[in-house]
């Protein structure tokens, strides 16, 4: 099969190779997917660039965790009814060497999700990491129905999903954005209120939610933790999935006196049951009419290095996909 891979970490143009390798075969409990589209997430390019300092986990890595395609072979113990199903998949390159930047990928059957008729294939290729992260970030502290949820960075990939999933779960959703153009994106995702992240943000949120915020979905933990503490209600919670600085300081006693809870969300290590619940909620959102993401750019597999560079230095907002 045709695939892209790297055998050392570094700059995209220096380490990514496109060529032919053997077709993979599913083991027991797995399915093979003939891919049509592969999604590129920031985590994919960070792994390639060794941004996390972990090094090469395998001698050869086919990148990308998310994709969409059709099941063509099943492993032992998997019903043949799966053959021919259109699916979106997640976690293809989570604790596994071979992701979706290839003509075929193999994943455990629970990581292949039936593609709803209302979900375009390009959307299916983008959903795994941001959608599952967002669902966990919204739900990790408990049900949000009837509560006020603040989504920091409501126009990012995880933020858009968090806004939509919190809205579908019955929360009142406030989203923050860095620009007026981003505010339109967050509003379209289902936010009840969208606010510009400027020096007046705290006052505006407190005016909208005078009793405080019940739960915050946080994209920039180090930068926003002091503000978040000002906004939290007594017993409120924060779910952080990213930070702008790796060793943030926190206002410990304020958090203690408020009986606050902080959750840290890593998409690879979310419990299996929670991932499955997330896929159901994501599919339901599309079945209910959600339109998903803007697609910023499409690349061919031969152009994968350009796709990675686009994600690293995006000239415009939206998701990046690779057509297989």
C-alpha positions as CSV (number, residue, x, y, z in Angstrom):
1,X,0.0,0.0,0.0
2,X,1.0,3.6,-0.4
3,X,1.7,5.3,3.0
4,X,3.6,8.2,4.6
5,X,5.9,7.5,7.5
6,X,8.9,8.8,9.5
7,X,11.8,6.8,11.0
8,X,13.3,9.8,12.9
9,X,11.8,12.9,14.4
10,X,12.3,16.4,13.0
11,X,11.0,18.9,10.5
12,X,8.3,17.7,8.3
13,X,10.1,18.2,5.0
14,X,13.2,16.4,6.4
15,X,11.7,13.3,7.9
16,X,8.4,12.4,6.2
17,X,8.6,9.8,3.5
18,X,5.9,8.6,1.1
19,X,6.3,5.2,-0.5
20,X,5.0,1.6,-0.7
21,X,4.9,-0.8,2.3
22,X,3.1,-4.1,3.0
23,X,-0.6,-4.0,3.5
24,X,-1.5,-4.5,7.2
25,X,-3.7,-7.4,8.3
26,X,-6.1,-7.2,11.3
27,X,-5.4,-9.4,14.4
28,X,-8.2,-10.8,16.6
29,X,-10.7,-8.1,17.6
30,X,-9.5,-5.7,14.9
31,X,-10.8,-4.4,11.6
32,X,-8.9,-3.1,8.6
33,X,-10.1,0.2,7.1
34,X,-9.5,1.2,3.5
35,X,-9.1,4.9,4.1
36,X,-10.3,7.8,2.0
37,X,-9.4,10.7,4.2
38,X,-6.9,11.2,7.1
39,X,-7.2,14.1,9.6
40,X,-4.2,16.0,10.8
41,X,-4.3,17.0,14.4
42,X,-1.8,19.3,16.3
43,X,-0.8,16.3,18.3
44,X,0.2,14.4,15.2
45,X,2.7,17.1,14.1
46,X,4.0,17.5,17.7
47,X,4.8,13.7,17.9
48,X,6.6,14.0,14.6
49,X,8.6,16.9,15.9
50,X,9.2,15.4,19.4
51,X,7.6,18.3,21.0
52,X,6.7,16.2,24.1
53,X,10.3,14.9,24.5
54,X,9.3,11.2,24.4
55,X,11.4,10.3,21.4
56,X,10.6,7.6,18.8
57,X,8.2,5.1,20.3
58,X,8.6,2.8,17.4
59,X,11.2,2.3,14.7
60,X,8.7,3.5,12.0
61,X,5.6,5.6,12.5
62,X,2.8,6.2,10.1
63,X,1.3,9.4,11.5
64,X,-2.3,10.5,12.3
65,X,-4.8,9.1,14.7
66,X,-8.1,10.0,12.9
67,X,-9.5,9.0,9.6
68,X,-12.5,7.8,7.6
69,X,-13.0,4.9,5.2
70,X,-14.6,1.5,4.6
71,X,-14.0,-1.7,6.6
72,X,-12.7,-4.4,4.1
73,X,-11.3,-7.1,6.3
74,X,-12.1,-8.2,9.9
75,X,-10.0,-10.1,12.4
76,X,-10.9,-13.2,14.4
77,X,-13.9,-12.7,16.7
78,X,-15.3,-9.7,14.7
79,X,-18.6,-10.1,12.9
80,X,-18.3,-10.1,9.1
81,X,-21.3,-7.7,9.2
82,X,-18.6,-5.0,9.6
83,X,-17.3,-5.6,6.1
84,X,-18.4,-2.8,3.8
85,X,-19.4,-0.4,6.6
86,X,-18.4,3.2,6.3
87,X,-16.7,4.3,9.5
88,X,-14.7,7.0,11.1
89,X,-11.9,5.9,13.4
90,X,-9.9,7.3,16.3
91,X,-6.7,6.3,18.1
92,X,-5.1,4.6,15.1
93,X,-1.7,6.0,16.2
94,X,-2.3,6.0,20.0
95,X,0.1,3.5,21.5
96,X,0.3,2.0,18.0
97,X,2.8,2.6,15.3
98,X,0.7,2.8,12.2
99,X,-1.9,5.6,11.8
100,X,-4.2,6.8,9.0
101,X,-1.7,8.5,6.6
102,X,-1.9,5.4,4.4
103,X,-4.3,3.5,2.1
104,X,-5.1,1.1,5.0
105,X,-5.1,1.2,8.8
106,X,-6.0,-1.4,11.4
107,X,-7.7,-0.6,14.7
108,X,-9.6,-2.4,17.4
109,X,-13.2,-2.8,16.4
110,X,-14.4,-0.5,19.2
111,X,-12.4,2.3,17.6
112,X,-14.3,2.0,14.3
113,X,-17.5,4.1,14.5
114,X,-20.3,3.8,12.0
115,X,-20.5,6.9,9.9
116,X,-24.0,8.5,10.1
117,X,-25.6,9.3,6.7
118,X,-25.6,13.0,7.7
119,X,-21.9,13.1,8.4
120,X,-19.7,14.1,5.4
121,X,-16.6,11.9,5.1
122,X,-14.3,15.0,5.5
123,X,-15.9,15.6,8.9
124,X,-15.5,12.0,10.0
125,X,-11.8,12.3,9.4
126,X,-11.5,15.2,11.8
127,X,-13.5,14.0,14.8
128,X,-11.5,11.5,16.9
129,X,-9.0,13.5,19.0
130,X,-10.9,16.8,19.3
131,X,-14.4,15.3,19.7
132,X,-13.4,12.7,22.3
133,X,-11.3,15.2,24.2
134,X,-14.1,17.7,24.2
135,X,-16.7,15.2,25.4
136,X,-14.5,14.1,28.3
137,X,-13.7,17.7,29.1
138,X,-17.4,18.6,29.2
139,X,-18.6,15.5,31.1
140,X,-15.7,14.6,33.4
141,X,-17.0,16.4,36.5
142,X,-20.5,15.1,36.0
143,X,-23.7,15.9,34.0
144,X,-23.9,19.5,32.9
145,X,-27.6,19.7,32.2
146,X,-28.9,23.0,33.7
147,X,-25.4,24.2,34.5
148,X,-23.3,27.1,33.2
149,X,-20.3,25.9,31.2
150,X,-17.5,28.2,30.0
151,X,-15.5,27.1,27.0
152,X,-12.2,28.9,26.7
153,X,-11.1,29.0,23.1
154,X,-14.5,28.2,21.7
155,X,-13.4,28.4,18.0
156,X,-10.6,25.8,18.2
157,X,-11.2,22.2,17.2
158,X,-11.7,21.0,20.8
159,X,-13.5,24.2,21.7
160,X,-16.1,23.9,18.8
161,X,-16.8,20.3,19.9
162,X,-17.1,21.2,23.5
163,X,-19.5,24.0,22.8
164,X,-21.7,21.7,20.7
165,X,-21.6,18.8,23.1
166,X,-22.3,21.0,26.1
167,X,-25.2,22.6,24.3
168,X,-26.6,19.1,23.4
169,X,-26.2,18.0,27.0
170,X,-28.4,20.9,28.2
171,X,-25.9,23.3,29.5
172,X,-25.9,27.1,29.2
173,X,-22.7,27.6,27.2
174,X,-20.5,30.7,27.3
175,X,-17.6,30.7,24.8
176,X,-14.5,32.9,24.6
177,X,-12.6,33.7,21.4
178,X,-9.6,35.7,20.4
179,X,-11.1,37.5,17.4
180,X,-14.5,38.6,16.1
181,X,-14.3,36.2,13.2
182,X,-13.8,33.3,15.7
183,X,-16.9,34.5,17.6
184,X,-19.0,33.6,14.6
185,X,-17.6,30.0,14.6
186,X,-18.3,29.5,18.3
187,X,-21.8,30.9,17.9
188,X,-22.5,28.6,15.1
189,X,-21.4,25.7,17.2
190,X,-24.2,26.4,19.7
191,X,-22.9,28.9,22.3
192,X,-25.5,30.9,24.1
193,X,-23.1,33.8,24.6
194,X,-19.8,34.4,22.8
195,X,-17.3,36.9,24.3
196,X,-14.0,38.4,23.1
197,X,-11.0,37.4,25.2
198,X,-9.9,40.9,26.2
199,X,-9.3,42.9,29.4
200,X,-13.0,43.2,30.0
201,X,-13.7,39.4,29.8
202,X,-14.0,38.7,33.6
203,X,-16.5,41.5,34.1
204,X,-18.6,40.4,31.1
205,X,-18.7,36.8,32.2
206,X,-19.7,37.9,35.8
207,X,-22.4,40.0,34.4
208,X,-23.8,37.1,32.4
209,X,-23.3,34.5,35.1
210,X,-23.4,36.4,38.5
211,X,-23.6,33.2,40.5
212,X,-20.4,31.9,38.9
213,X,-19.4,29.3,36.4
214,X,-20.1,25.7,37.2
215,X,-17.6,24.1,34.9
216,X,-14.8,25.4,32.6
217,X,-13.3,23.7,29.6
218,X,-9.7,25.1,29.4
219,X,-7.3,25.3,26.5
220,X,-4.6,27.6,28.0
221,X,-4.4,26.5,31.6
222,X,-1.3,28.5,32.6
223,X,-2.5,31.7,31.1
224,X,-6.1,31.5,32.3
225,X,-6.1,29.7,35.7
226,X,-6.2,33.0,37.8
227,X,-9.0,34.3,35.7
228,X,-10.8,30.9,35.9
229,X,-10.6,31.0,39.7
230,X,-12.3,34.5,39.7
231,X,-15.1,33.1,37.6
232,X,-15.8,29.7,39.2
233,X,-18.8,29.1,41.4
234,X,-18.3,27.5,44.8
235,X,-17.5,23.8,44.1
236,X,-16.9,24.5,40.5
237,X,-14.6,22.5,38.3
238,X,-12.0,23.0,35.5
239,X,-11.1,20.5,32.8
240,X,-7.8,21.4,31.1
241,X,-6.7,19.7,28.0
242,X,-3.9,22.0,27.0
243,X,-1.6,24.7,28.4
244,X,0.5,27.5,27.0
245,X,3.2,26.8,29.5
246,X,4.3,23.4,30.9
247,X,4.8,24.3,34.5
248,X,2.0,26.7,35.5
249,X,1.6,28.4,38.9
250,X,-1.8,28.0,40.5
251,X,-3.6,30.0,43.2
252,X,-3.8,27.1,45.6
253,X,-5.6,28.6,48.6
254,X,-8.3,30.2,46.5
255,X,-9.0,26.8,44.8
256,X,-9.0,25.1,48.2
257,X,-11.4,27.6,49.8
258,X,-13.8,27.3,46.8
259,X,-13.6,23.4,47.0
260,X,-12.7,23.5,43.3
261,X,-11.9,20.4,41.3
262,X,-9.3,20.3,38.4
263,X,-9.2,17.6,35.8
264,X,-6.5,17.1,33.3
265,X,-7.6,15.5,30.0
266,X,-5.3,13.5,27.8
267,X,-7.1,12.1,24.8
268,X,-5.0,8.9,24.5
269,X,-5.8,7.9,28.1
270,X,-9.5,8.6,28.4
271,X,-11.2,5.5,29.7
272,X,-12.5,3.2,27.0
273,X,-16.1,3.5,28.2
274,X,-15.9,7.3,28.1
275,X,-14.5,7.2,24.5
276,X,-17.4,5.0,23.4
277,X,-19.9,7.4,25.0
278,X,-18.2,10.3,23.3
279,X,-18.6,8.7,19.8
280,X,-22.3,8.2,20.5
281,X,-22.7,11.8,21.5
282,X,-20.7,13.0,18.4
283,X,-22.8,10.9,16.0
284,X,-26.0,12.1,17.7
285,X,-24.9,15.7,17.2
286,X,-24.5,15.2,13.4
287,X,-27.8,13.3,13.2
288,X,-29.4,16.3,14.9
289,X,-28.1,18.7,12.4
290,X,-24.6,19.8,13.5
291,X,-22.4,20.8,10.6
292,X,-19.1,20.3,12.2
293,X,-15.8,22.0,11.3
294,X,-14.7,24.3,8.5
295,X,-12.2,22.6,6.4
296,X,-9.2,25.0,5.9
297,X,-7.2,23.0,3.4
298,X,-7.0,19.6,1.6
299,X,-3.8,17.9,0.7
300,X,-2.9,14.8,-1.2
301,X,-0.8,12.1,0.5
302,X,2.3,13.1,-1.5
303,X,1.9,16.6,0.1
304,X,1.8,15.4,3.7
305,X,4.8,17.5,4.7
306,X,3.0,20.6,3.4
307,X,-0.1,19.5,5.5
308,X,2.0,19.3,8.6
309,X,3.5,22.7,8.0
310,X,0.1,24.1,7.5
311,X,-1.0,22.8,10.9
312,X,2.2,24.1,12.6
313,X,1.8,27.6,11.1
314,X,-1.9,27.9,10.0
315,X,-2.5,30.8,7.6
316,X,-6.2,30.5,8.3
317,X,-8.5,28.7,10.7
318,X,-10.1,25.3,10.2
319,X,-9.1,21.7,10.0
320,X,-6.6,20.1,7.7
321,X,-7.2,16.8,5.9
322,X,-5.1,14.5,3.7
323,X,-7.0,12.8,0.8
324,X,-5.8,9.3,0.4
